[in-house]
């Protein structure tokens, strides 16, 4: 999933285009004109219109959002929180729901059915339900898609380079998608893609805002192009590992065209589809960036949960920023306009099995090396699911565009959820960045991150059970961890650890 907060984006508007501010993700989003009037897509008019409220729910006034403001319409109109929550749950349940299948073995292959009604982001030891593919040679299928009224100028060779290239830096990208996951996994995951298309869909782009095009595209691939899906099953499960759909034009943050990761269960010649990724190609090859593709691949292959707060979920109606820009699976995929996405944070890399070197923090002097993605520096509490991680996030390489620079300290609990900013024993983040200034800006939805979040040079105690932020456990008990004498941001940051119980 990909969260947007206040970005100005372009949408189809009848035979024209309109610029709107967007707030939300594919589960729930709100749109405003540039001057702040709430807009809603009116399918009867094929245009965005001024929105009004009817029993707390948006309805179209039938008045073009680019025209005069109707009488009685005010700026920044929002739906009732209960209406928002209901809409969110409807879409989220669609994503979470598992297609009924009476074949027990097939069910085990496709996913592990979780009957727990709690919607924790990572219900399977911190990860999403479904098979996690984090190592080996994996071949994905990427499909270029055009609409009846919209073709693309992006050529297949440019997409292939962005996904598979070596030393790829076109358009200012830091690397290719394949290179990104090789870096994060320390070479354990070699994810390549075969690019096919473009294929032409039967309807105009606006039609697919409310109608998912995946089955139509799959039928074209198999029946018209004779694509053999078995080559994309690296594990011999009879299931395609990864299908990616890149549609023509700019990213359309609306309905079924909002970039997302979901599933569809189809079967062709004894090979099933399941998880897929959908995002845009952009206006031209100059728009190609790896950030959103990497974020959605984190869901698709690795089963990483989102590290941001959906804002309307699990009876929590208060928005926050989760881990912010400090992880690919937060809002870090947007750094440098998606050209230099944030690394996968140490917490998720560890869950993926990519950190083969575990450094247990005890009394002594330690050095955190930047870019050592094979190492996790961990302090375990007396609770099996709760621990602290330390990582060097100096503003170099993939961390160049972070809002802060220095030593990151994370408070982790695989049973938590980055939906819960409360910080209480029962409701707290899955992976919380302990912000050095103690202001809890991420938890309080003030920003995605700022210059004071990471620990720079500190003489004396930086964090302990008595500081703000503190190293106390979520239940308020002292974890015994003290970190002190942190050196300045650089490729190697030294720090001391003292343990007391």
C-alpha positions as CSV (number, residue, x, y, z in Angstrom):
1,X,0.0,0.0,0.0
2,X,1.1,3.5,-0.5
3,X,0.1,6.4,1.7
4,X,-0.3,10.0,0.4
5,X,-0.8,13.1,2.6
6,X,-1.6,16.3,0.7
7,X,0.3,15.7,-2.5
8,X,-1.1,17.5,-5.6
9,X,-1.8,14.9,-8.3
10,X,-3.5,14.9,-11.7
11,X,-6.7,12.9,-12.4
12,X,-8.9,12.3,-15.5
13,X,-11.8,14.7,-15.6
14,X,-14.2,13.9,-18.4
15,X,-12.2,14.7,-21.5
16,X,-9.8,16.9,-19.5
17,X,-7.6,16.7,-16.4
18,X,-7.9,18.2,-12.9
19,X,-5.3,18.6,-10.1
20,X,-6.4,17.6,-6.7
21,X,-4.8,17.2,-3.3
22,X,-4.9,13.6,-2.0
23,X,-5.0,12.4,1.6
24,X,-5.0,8.6,2.4
25,X,-4.3,5.3,0.8
26,X,-6.2,2.7,-1.3
27,X,-8.4,1.8,1.7
28,X,-9.7,5.3,2.3
29,X,-8.8,8.6,0.7
30,X,-10.1,12.1,0.6
31,X,-9.6,14.6,-2.3
32,X,-9.6,18.4,-2.3
33,X,-9.3,21.1,-5.0
34,X,-6.2,23.2,-4.8
35,X,-8.2,25.8,-2.9
36,X,-9.4,23.3,-0.3
37,X,-12.9,22.2,-1.4
38,X,-13.6,18.5,-0.9
39,X,-14.1,16.7,-4.2
40,X,-15.8,13.4,-5.0
41,X,-15.7,11.4,-8.3
42,X,-19.2,11.4,-9.9
43,X,-19.4,8.3,-12.1
44,X,-22.6,9.6,-13.8
45,X,-20.7,12.7,-15.0
46,X,-17.3,11.1,-15.3
47,X,-16.0,14.1,-13.4
48,X,-14.9,15.3,-10.0
49,X,-17.6,17.4,-8.3
50,X,-17.9,19.4,-5.1
51,X,-18.8,17.1,-2.2
52,X,-21.5,17.6,0.3
53,X,-22.5,15.6,3.4
54,X,-25.6,13.4,3.7
55,X,-25.8,11.8,7.2
56,X,-22.1,12.2,7.5
57,X,-21.3,10.6,4.1
58,X,-19.9,12.3,1.0
59,X,-22.4,12.8,-1.8
60,X,-21.8,14.6,-5.1
61,X,-23.5,18.0,-5.6
62,X,-23.3,17.3,-9.4
63,X,-21.3,20.6,-9.7
64,X,-17.9,20.4,-11.5
65,X,-15.1,21.0,-9.0
66,X,-13.5,23.3,-11.5
67,X,-16.6,25.6,-11.6
68,X,-18.1,28.1,-9.3
69,X,-18.4,27.1,-5.6
70,X,-22.1,26.1,-4.9
71,X,-23.9,27.9,-2.1
72,X,-23.4,26.5,1.3
73,X,-20.2,24.5,0.4
74,X,-17.3,25.0,2.8
75,X,-13.6,24.0,2.6
76,X,-12.0,20.9,4.0
77,X,-15.2,18.9,4.5
78,X,-14.6,15.5,6.1
79,X,-16.8,12.4,6.5
80,X,-18.0,11.3,10.0
81,X,-15.3,9.1,11.6
82,X,-17.8,6.2,11.8
83,X,-18.5,6.5,8.1
84,X,-14.7,6.6,7.3
85,X,-14.1,3.6,9.5
86,X,-16.9,1.6,7.8
87,X,-15.5,2.4,4.4
88,X,-12.0,1.5,5.5
89,X,-13.1,-1.8,6.9
90,X,-15.0,-2.7,3.8
91,X,-11.9,-2.3,1.6
92,X,-9.5,-3.7,4.1
93,X,-11.6,-6.8,4.7
94,X,-11.7,-7.3,0.9
95,X,-7.9,-7.3,1.0
96,X,-7.6,-9.6,4.0
97,X,-10.4,-12.0,3.1
98,X,-9.3,-15.4,1.9
99,X,-11.0,-17.1,-1.0
100,X,-13.0,-20.1,0.3
101,X,-11.4,-23.3,-0.9
102,X,-12.4,-26.8,0.4
103,X,-9.0,-28.3,-0.6
104,X,-7.1,-28.3,2.7
105,X,-3.7,-28.8,1.0
106,X,-4.3,-25.9,-1.4
107,X,-5.3,-23.7,1.6
108,X,-2.0,-24.5,3.3
109,X,-0.1,-23.6,0.2
110,X,-1.8,-20.3,-0.5
111,X,-1.8,-19.0,3.0
112,X,-2.1,-19.9,6.7
113,X,-5.7,-19.1,7.6
114,X,-5.8,-16.8,10.6
115,X,-9.1,-16.7,12.4
116,X,-8.0,-14.1,14.9
117,X,-10.3,-11.1,14.4
118,X,-7.6,-8.7,15.5
119,X,-6.2,-6.9,12.5
120,X,-2.6,-6.6,13.5
121,X,-0.5,-5.6,10.5
122,X,1.8,-8.6,11.0
123,X,-0.2,-11.5,12.4
124,X,2.4,-14.1,11.4
125,X,5.4,-13.5,13.7
126,X,5.4,-9.8,12.5
127,X,4.7,-10.5,8.8
128,X,1.5,-10.6,6.8
129,X,-0.3,-13.9,6.2
130,X,0.8,-15.9,3.1
131,X,4.1,-17.4,2.0
132,X,7.1,-15.2,2.4
133,X,9.7,-15.4,-0.4
134,X,12.9,-13.7,0.8
135,X,15.7,-15.8,-0.8
136,X,16.7,-17.6,-3.9
137,X,16.3,-16.9,-7.6
138,X,12.8,-15.6,-8.1
139,X,11.3,-14.7,-11.5
140,X,8.4,-12.3,-11.6
141,X,6.0,-11.4,-14.5
142,X,5.6,-7.7,-15.2
143,X,2.8,-6.6,-17.5
144,X,2.6,-3.2,-19.3
145,X,-1.0,-2.2,-19.5
146,X,-2.7,0.4,-21.7
147,X,-6.3,1.6,-21.6
148,X,-8.7,2.0,-24.6
149,X,-8.2,5.8,-24.4
150,X,-4.6,6.0,-23.1
151,X,-1.4,4.5,-24.5
152,X,2.0,4.8,-23.1
153,X,5.2,6.2,-24.4
154,X,7.3,4.1,-22.0
155,X,9.1,1.4,-23.8
156,X,9.6,-2.2,-22.5
157,X,13.4,-1.9,-22.6
158,X,13.3,1.0,-20.1
159,X,11.1,-0.9,-17.7
160,X,13.3,-4.0,-18.0
161,X,16.3,-1.8,-17.1
162,X,14.6,-0.3,-14.1
163,X,13.6,-3.7,-12.7
164,X,16.6,-5.8,-13.6
165,X,19.5,-3.6,-14.5
166,X,23.1,-3.7,-13.2
167,X,24.5,-0.3,-12.0
168,X,21.2,1.3,-12.9
169,X,21.0,5.0,-12.3
170,X,18.8,6.3,-15.1
171,X,16.6,9.3,-14.2
172,X,18.6,9.6,-10.9
173,X,17.5,6.3,-9.5
174,X,19.9,4.9,-6.9
175,X,19.7,1.4,-8.4
176,X,17.3,-1.0,-10.0
177,X,14.6,-2.9,-8.1
178,X,16.7,-6.1,-8.4
179,X,19.8,-4.4,-7.0
180,X,17.8,-2.8,-4.2
181,X,16.6,-6.2,-2.9
182,X,20.1,-7.7,-3.4
183,X,21.5,-4.9,-1.2
184,X,18.8,-5.3,1.5
185,X,19.1,-9.1,1.5
186,X,22.9,-9.3,1.2
187,X,22.5,-11.2,-2.0
188,X,20.1,-13.7,-0.7
189,X,17.2,-12.6,-2.8
190,X,17.8,-12.3,-6.6
191,X,14.5,-11.0,-7.9
192,X,14.3,-10.6,-11.7
193,X,11.3,-9.8,-13.9
194,X,10.3,-10.7,-17.5
195,X,8.5,-7.7,-19.0
196,X,5.7,-8.3,-21.5
197,X,3.3,-6.0,-23.3
198,X,1.9,-3.5,-23.6
199,X,-1.5,-5.1,-23.7
200,X,-4.6,-3.0,-24.5
201,X,-7.7,-3.2,-22.2
202,X,-11.2,-2.9,-23.6
203,X,-12.4,0.2,-21.6
204,X,-11.3,3.8,-20.9
205,X,-9.1,4.5,-17.9
206,X,-12.0,6.0,-15.9
207,X,-13.9,2.7,-16.0
208,X,-11.1,0.9,-14.1
209,X,-11.3,3.3,-11.2
210,X,-14.1,1.1,-10.0
211,X,-13.5,-2.1,-11.9
212,X,-10.3,-4.1,-11.2
213,X,-8.6,-5.0,-14.5
214,X,-6.4,-7.9,-13.3
215,X,-8.6,-10.8,-14.6
216,X,-9.1,-9.1,-18.0
217,X,-5.3,-8.6,-18.3
218,X,-4.5,-12.2,-17.2
219,X,-7.0,-13.6,-19.8
220,X,-5.2,-11.6,-22.5
221,X,-1.8,-12.8,-21.3
222,X,-2.6,-16.5,-21.3
223,X,-5.2,-16.8,-24.1
224,X,-3.8,-14.3,-26.6
225,X,-0.1,-14.1,-25.8
226,X,0.3,-17.7,-24.7
227,X,2.3,-16.8,-21.6
228,X,3.4,-20.0,-19.7
229,X,2.8,-19.1,-16.1
230,X,4.7,-22.1,-14.7
231,X,8.0,-20.4,-15.3
232,X,7.1,-17.9,-12.6
233,X,6.7,-20.5,-9.9
234,X,10.1,-20.7,-8.3
235,X,9.0,-22.9,-5.3
236,X,7.1,-25.5,-7.3
237,X,3.9,-24.7,-5.4
238,X,1.7,-24.4,-8.5
239,X,1.3,-20.7,-7.7
240,X,2.8,-17.7,-9.5
241,X,5.3,-16.0,-7.1
242,X,4.8,-12.4,-8.4
243,X,2.7,-10.7,-11.0
244,X,3.2,-6.9,-11.5
245,X,0.9,-4.7,-13.5
246,X,2.2,-1.3,-14.6
247,X,-0.6,0.8,-16.2
248,X,-0.2,3.7,-18.7
249,X,-0.1,7.3,-17.5
250,X,0.5,9.0,-14.2
251,X,-0.2,7.2,-10.9
252,X,-4.0,7.5,-10.4
253,X,-4.6,7.6,-6.6
254,X,-8.2,6.6,-6.9
255,X,-10.1,3.3,-6.3
256,X,-8.8,0.2,-8.1
257,X,-6.0,2.2,-9.7
258,X,-4.4,3.3,-6.5
259,X,-1.0,1.5,-6.3
260,X,-1.6,-1.6,-4.2
261,X,-0.8,-5.2,-3.4
262,X,-3.6,-7.7,-3.2
263,X,-4.6,-11.1,-4.4
264,X,-6.7,-12.7,-7.1
265,X,-7.3,-16.5,-7.4
266,X,-7.4,-17.5,-11.0
267,X,-6.2,-20.8,-12.6
268,X,-4.7,-21.4,-16.0
269,X,-3.4,-24.9,-17.0
270,X,-3.0,-26.0,-13.3
271,X,-1.1,-22.9,-12.3
272,X,-2.8,-20.5,-9.9
273,X,-2.4,-16.8,-9.4
274,X,-2.5,-15.2,-6.0
275,X,-0.7,-12.1,-4.9
276,X,-0.2,-9.3,-7.4
277,X,1.2,-5.7,-7.5
278,X,-0.4,-2.8,-9.4
279,X,1.0,0.6,-10.0
280,X,1.6,3.1,-12.8
281,X,4.2,3.6,-15.6
282,X,4.2,7.4,-15.5
283,X,3.9,9.9,-18.3
284,X,7.1,8.8,-20.0
285,X,10.3,6.9,-19.3
286,X,11.6,9.9,-17.3
287,X,9.0,9.2,-14.6
288,X,10.3,5.7,-13.9
289,X,11.3,5.4,-10.3
290,X,11.8,2.4,-8.1
291,X,10.3,3.5,-4.7
292,X,6.6,2.4,-5.0
293,X,7.5,-0.7,-6.9
294,X,10.0,-1.7,-4.1
295,X,7.4,-0.9,-1.4
296,X,4.7,-3.0,-3.0
297,X,7.2,-5.8,-3.7
298,X,7.9,-5.8,0.1
299,X,4.3,-6.8,0.5
300,X,4.1,-9.1,-2.5
301,X,7.2,-11.3,-1.9
302,X,8.4,-10.6,1.6
303,X,5.0,-10.2,3.2
304,X,6.2,-7.1,5.0
305,X,3.4,-5.2,6.8
306,X,3.0,-1.5,6.3
307,X,4.9,0.5,8.9
308,X,2.6,3.5,8.7
309,X,-0.7,4.2,10.5
310,X,-3.8,3.7,8.4
311,X,-5.6,6.1,10.6
312,X,-9.0,4.4,10.5
313,X,-8.6,0.9,11.7
314,X,-9.0,-1.5,14.7
315,X,-11.3,1.1,16.4
316,X,-8.3,3.5,16.4
317,X,-9.6,6.7,14.8
318,X,-6.4,8.8,15.6
319,X,-3.9,9.1,12.8
320,X,-0.1,8.9,13.3
321,X,2.9,8.4,11.1
322,X,4.2,5.1,12.3
323,X,7.8,4.8,11.5
324,X,7.6,7.7,9.0
325,X,10.3,8.0,6.3
326,X,12.7,5.8,8.1
327,X,11.6,2.6,6.4
328,X,10.6,1.5,2.9
329,X,7.4,0.1,4.4
330,X,6.5,3.4,6.0
331,X,6.5,6.5,3.8
332,X,10.2,6.1,3.0
333,X,9.5,4.8,-0.5
334,X,8.7,8.4,-1.5
335,X,12.2,9.8,-0.6
336,X,13.7,11.8,-3.4
337,X,10.5,11.4,-5.4
338,X,10.9,7.6,-5.2
339,X,14.3,7.6,-6.8
340,X,16.2,6.9,-3.5
341,X,13.8,4.9,-1.3
342,X,14.7,4.4,2.3
343,X,16.2,1.0,3.2
344,X,14.1,-1.7,4.8
345,X,14.5,-1.0,8.5
346,X,16.5,-3.4,10.7
347,X,13.4,-4.7,12.3
348,X,11.9,-6.1,9.0
349,X,15.2,-7.2,7.6
350,X,15.7,-9.3,10.7
351,X,12.2,-10.8,10.3
352,X,13.0,-11.6,6.7
353,X,16.1,-13.6,7.7
354,X,18.4,-11.2,6.0
355,X,20.5,-10.5,9.1
356,X,22.8,-13.4,9.6
357,X,25.0,-11.7,12.1
358,X,23.2,-10.9,15.4
359,X,25.1,-8.7,17.8
360,X,23.7,-9.0,21.3
361,X,24.0,-5.7,23.2
362,X,25.5,-6.0,26.6
363,X,28.0,-4.1,28.7
364,X,30.7,-2.6,26.4
365,X,31.7,-0.5,23.4
366,X,30.0,-1.1,20.1
367,X,30.4,0.2,16.5
368,X,27.4,0.5,14.2
369,X,28.6,0.4,10.6
370,X,26.4,2.1,8.0
371,X,25.1,-0.2,5.3
372,X,25.9,-3.4,7.1
373,X,22.5,-4.9,6.3
374,X,23.8,-8.4,7.3
375,X,24.0,-7.3,10.9
376,X,21.3,-6.6,13.5
377,X,22.3,-5.1,16.9
378,X,19.7,-6.3,19.4
379,X,18.9,-6.0,23.1
380,X,16.4,-8.6,24.3
381,X,14.0,-7.8,27.1
382,X,12.6,-10.5,29.4
383,X,9.7,-10.8,27.0
384,X,10.2,-13.0,24.0
385,X,8.4,-10.8,21.6
386,X,9.8,-7.4,22.8
387,X,13.3,-6.0,22.1
388,X,15.3,-3.0,21.1
389,X,17.4,-2.6,17.9
390,X,20.2,-0.1,17.1
391,X,21.1,0.9,13.5
392,X,23.4,3.5,11.9
393,X,21.2,5.7,9.7
394,X,23.8,8.4,8.7
395,X,22.6,10.4,5.6
396,X,24.7,8.6,3.0
397,X,23.9,6.1,0.2
398,X,20.2,4.9,0.5
399,X,19.8,7.0,3.6
400,X,20.9,10.2,1.9
401,X,17.4,11.8,1.8
402,X,16.3,10.9,5.3
403,X,15.1,13.9,7.4
404,X,17.7,13.1,10.1
405,X,21.1,11.6,10.4
406,X,22.7,9.5,13.2
407,X,22.0,6.5,15.4
408,X,18.5,5.0,15.2
409,X,17.1,3.1,18.2
410,X,13.9,1.1,17.7
411,X,11.5,-0.4,20.3
412,X,10.1,-3.5,18.7
413,X,7.2,-5.9,19.5
414,X,6.1,-8.4,16.9
415,X,2.7,-8.5,18.5
416,X,2.3,-4.7,18.2
417,X,0.9,-2.7,15.3
418,X,2.0,0.6,13.8
419,X,-1.6,1.5,13.9
420,X,-1.4,2.0,17.6
421,X,0.5,5.2,18.7
422,X,-0.9,5.0,22.2
423,X,2.4,3.6,23.8
424,X,0.4,1.6,26.3
425,X,0.9,-2.0,27.4
426,X,-1.9,-3.2,25.1
427,X,-1.7,-0.7,22.3
428,X,1.7,0.2,20.9
429,X,3.7,0.2,17.7
430,X,5.2,-2.9,16.2
431,X,8.4,-1.0,15.5
432,X,8.7,2.4,17.1
433,X,11.5,4.8,16.3
434,X,12.6,6.4,19.7
435,X,12.9,10.0,18.5
436,X,15.9,11.6,20.1
437,X,14.1,14.9,20.9
438,X,11.4,13.1,22.9
439,X,8.6,15.0,21.1
440,X,6.8,12.0,19.7
441,X,6.2,13.8,16.5
442,X,5.6,10.6,14.6
443,X,3.1,9.3,17.1
444,X,1.3,12.7,17.2
445,X,1.0,12.9,13.4
446,X,3.1,16.2,13.2
447,X,5.4,15.1,10.4
448,X,7.0,12.1,8.6
449,X,10.3,12.8,10.4
450,X,12.5,15.7,11.2
451,X,16.2,16.6,11.8
452,X,16.0,15.8,15.5
453,X,14.8,12.2,15.3
454,X,18.1,10.4,15.3
455,X,20.8,10.4,17.9
456,X,23.7,12.6,16.9
457,X,26.8,13.0,19.1
458,X,25.9,12.5,22.7
459,X,28.3,12.8,25.6
460,X,26.9,10.9,28.6
461,X,23.6,9.1,28.7
462,X,21.5,9.2,25.5
463,X,18.7,6.8,26.6
464,X,17.9,4.9,29.7
465,X,14.9,4.0,31.9
466,X,14.9,7.6,33.2
467,X,15.2,9.6,30.0
468,X,12.8,10.9,27.4
469,X,12.5,8.9,25.2
470,X,13.1,6.0,27.6
471,X,14.2,2.3,27.3
472,X,11.4,1.1,29.5
473,X,9.3,-1.8,28.3
474,X,5.8,-1.2,27.1
475,X,4.5,-2.4,30.4
476,X,6.4,0.4,32.1
477,X,9.0,-1.9,33.7
478,X,12.7,-1.0,33.3
479,X,14.3,-3.0,30.5
480,X,17.8,-2.4,32.0
481,X,19.2,-0.8,28.8
482,X,21.3,2.3,28.8
483,X,23.0,3.7,25.7
484,X,25.6,6.5,26.1
485,X,28.5,8.3,24.6
486,X,27.3,8.2,21.0
487,X,29.8,9.5,18.4
488,X,28.8,11.9,15.5
489,X,27.0,10.6,12.4
490,X,29.5,8.9,10.0
491,X,30.1,5.6,8.3
492,X,30.9,4.1,11.7
493,X,29.1,5.3,14.9
494,X,30.5,4.2,18.2
495,X,28.3,3.9,21.4
496,X,28.5,2.4,24.8
497,X,26.0,0.1,26.5
498,X,25.4,-0.4,30.2
499,X,23.0,-3.1,31.4
500,X,21.4,-3.0,34.8
501,X,18.6,-5.2,36.3
